[in-house]
Amino acid sequence: TRHSNPEDEGSWAKIAVADESFHTALTRLSKNAQMISALEGLCSRIRFFRCIDLESSSRRERTYREHDAIIGALRRRDAAGGASLLEKHITLSSEHAIEVAARGLARLFPETAA
């Protein structure tokens, strides 16, 4: 079952908050205080870039599909499948982060953008 789609309400802020909430909730399931703290720190530093990333409808749709697959694995209690999906999601997001950071910095400093 698809998780709630804040895009239906048309708010970019809600979309970014929902994405961050997904990651936070998933991390809290680990009950690992260090991991939770690290994620909270990371989220506070990347919030601006997360909003830029989620402006793209194709990126949002891919993110929703990945989140739905992870939720499905959790519901099936498929630890190996869930871990694999989560690793793929993190890897793809990390690889994409450089492009998003470049777009964000170009917005912040348009005079230096090539």
N, C-alpha and C positions, 0 to 999 in steps of 0.2 A: 504494500500500500504506500502510495506517495505521501511524503510528509507535506505539511502545509506549505503552500506556495504564496509567499507574501507579495509576489509580483502582481497577483490578482488585485491587490489593493493599490498598486502603482507607486509604492514608495521605495526609493533606492535605499534609504536608511533602514527600512524594515527588512529588505532583502539581505543587507550586510549583517544586520543584527541576527537574523535567522541563521545565516551561515556560521557566524561566530558561535551562536548558541548550540548549534549542532556539534561543533568541535568541542566546545566546553563540556556539554553533557556527556559526550562519548568519553572524554578524558576523565571525567569524574567517576565514571563506572570503574576505572582502574583502581580507585582509592589510593592512588600514588600521589602524595602531597607534593613531591618535587616536580613531578610531571605536570600536575595541575598548575602549580605556580609558574613553571616555565611557559606553559601555554598562555596563561593570562598575561604574562609579560610580553610574549610574542604578539598576541592579539592587540595589545595596546599600541605596539609599534607599527603594525601593518594595517590598521583599520582603514586609513586613507587609501592604501593600495588595494585593499579588498573591495572597497566601493568601486574603484575604477575597473577592476577585473570583472565585477559582476554587472557592469553596464552592458557588456556584450551578451546578446540573447543566446548565442551558441555556447558561450562559456557558462552561462547560468544553466542552460539545459543539460550540459555535460555534468556540471556540478550536482544538479538535482538527481540525475541518473546514477552517479557514483554514490551519493548519499543514500538513495533508495536501495541500491544493491547492498550497501553496508548494513542498513537497517534490516533488510531481508535476511542476511546472514545471522545477525543477532537474534532475530525472531526464531530462526531455525536452530539456534544454538550451535551454529557451524563456526567454531572458533578458528579453524585453519582457513576456511574460506573467507571469513571476516577479516582475519589478519592479512591475508593476501590482497583483498580488495582495499583495505586501509593503506597498506604499503604502496599499492599502485596509485591511489588517490594522492597520497603525500608526495610521491615521486613526480607525478605529472604536474601537481601544483607547484612544486619547487622548481621544476624546469621552466614553467611558465612565468615564474615570479620575476625573472630578469626583464622580460618584455614588459610586464606590467609596471615594474619600477621605472623603466625608461619612459613609459607613457606618463606616469605620475610626475616624474621630475620635469618632463617637458611642460607640463601644465603649471608647475610651480615656478619654473624659470623659463618662460617662453622665449626670452631674448637670447638664450644660449642654445635653444633647440635648432638642430640642423635641418 
